[in-house]
Structure formats: C-alpha cells, structure tokens
Amino acid sequence: MTAPALLVATGITKQFGGILALDHVSLDVAAGEAVGVVGPNGAGKTTLFNCLFGLDDPDEGSVVFDGQSIDRMPVWKRSRLGIGRTFQRMELFEGMTVADHLLVAEQAANGTVRIWRDLLHRGGPTPAELHHVEEVLDLLGLVELAGRPVDTLDLGHGRLVELGRAMMGKPRLLMLDEPSSGLDAEDTTRLARILGETRRSTGVAVVLVEHDLALVEATVDRLYVLDFGKVLASGGVAEVLADPEVRRAYLGSTA
C-alpha cells in the first residue's frame, strides 16, 4: 500500500462454544482504499465485522484505527472516531421520512443531547445539519425522495437510505455488510456506481463484505477470502479470484 494504514486488525480470534469462528485473522485497510471480504457461508465474515466494529470482543488479537488501539472500545466511541457501518438486515423506522433518517443520524453523530435542546425550545435542526443532509441526499440520488416515508420505498432505495445514515457522521471508514442483499441486478449496478462516486467525492475507505462478486470486482481494490475462520488468500481481486484454492472453497470449482 502507498497510503498509510487506517485500520489494522491483527490475529483476531473468536470462539463461540466449541466453534472457532475466527482463527488469527489479520487485515489492513489504507486511507481511501476499498477492501473486500468474501467467503462461503459460515466463513466468519460477519463475526469479523462485529469484532472490528465492537459488537463482539475477540478472544485474542487487536484492532488499531488511525494509530489508536480501539480494543474494548464501545461502538459509539468507534463511530465518533470515524467508523460507520451498515448491516446485512436492513432496519429503518416506519413513518420517518428519508430526510429525517439522515437528520437523526447527523444529530447523533454530532453528539447533540436532544432533551436539553427540546427543554430550551431549541430542538430544531441547525442550518449546518440541514446542509449536510442535503449534501448526502444529493450524493445518493435521493433528493426527490427526501420527504417520502421509508416504508414506501423499494428495497434498493432503502439500502441507499441505510448507506446515507452511515455516512452522516462523515466517517473515514465505511463497513458495509452485504449491501446488495435482496437487490436485483439493476439496483446492484446502481449501488456499485454510487459507492464509487462516494469514494471519489469523500475519500472514505471501505470494507465490503459481499456475496455478489460482480459488485466486489466493481468496488474494491484488494480482496480477502475467508474459509472456516481463516484467511485463505489475499491480494489483488483478479489474482485472488483466480487462485485454485479460492475457486475450490468459494466458487465450488477449480475450472
């Protein structure tokens, strides 16, 4: 890598009962880089994400973000440092509009204590908060849907709202957990385009866990393949996907 490492995970090990979900997994991401994590079901991809984001504590290993150890650091502190995340299972709030989802995320990222603002009759959004919401709506192509309740959106636009919510804290690293889950080919192509535009305009780094190899190839610079909780291969996308062991484990063939 030419850019300095933004995220470095070393020797991440996690066991659930008698199941070794992660076995000394190491991964690094440079500032502004997009890294993919793929592998068959049960390979440990989401467990790795949870250890990086703070939802699970690894049994062994360490995670460093921007030169600072974030081991045992709670999720909200990792978010404040500049790590945003989406989840495989999309969770949006019925009745809230697209813009309101982004505004709430913006205020949470800013550490706004809403109860005191409400008591002082200052509960409304600030011009700066509204401006950032408008910027992200424009970047994601959601301006025309800003006033729509999220429960009236199709799945593809719902995924974009979730992505927008993760971006409101102006993260330096976006962790995306199977963002194409449930999307058709057209929506997946649109997602790949928007992810590329987002990286170019913001310089954000990306870690992408994904089963859709077309989206992976269109999005990431480097690739890690997990199998049975271990790193089977890592490197350039084309090189890794051509590896016979990867094809055997992930694609089911060596042809």
Salt bridges, closest charged atoms under 4 A:
ASP23 OD1 - HIS24 ND1 2.90
ASP23 OD2 - LYS230 NZ 3.59
ASP28 OD1 - ARG222 NH2 2.98
GLU33 OE2 - ARG222 NE 2.59
ASP57 OD2 - ARG72 NH1 3.16
ASP59 OD1 - LYS14 NZ 3.95
GLU60 OE1 - HIS24 NE2 3.18
ASP66 OD2 - ARG172 NH1 2.64
GLU106 OE1 - HIS132 ND1 2.68
ASP118 OD1 - ARG114 NH2 3.75
GLU129 OE2 - ARG117 NH1 3.82
GLU135 OE2 - HIS131 NE2 3.17
ASP154 OD1 - HIS157 ND1 3.04
GLU162 OE1 - ARG159 NH1 3.70
ASP177 OD2 - ARG85 NH2 3.21
GLU178 OE1 - HIS211 ND1 3.15
ASP187 OD1 - ARG190 NH2 2.62
GLU197 OE2 - ARG193 NH1 3.34
GLU210 OE2 - HIS211 ND1 3.19
ASP221 OD2 - ARG199 NH2 2.90
GLU245 OE2 - ARG248 NH1 2.47
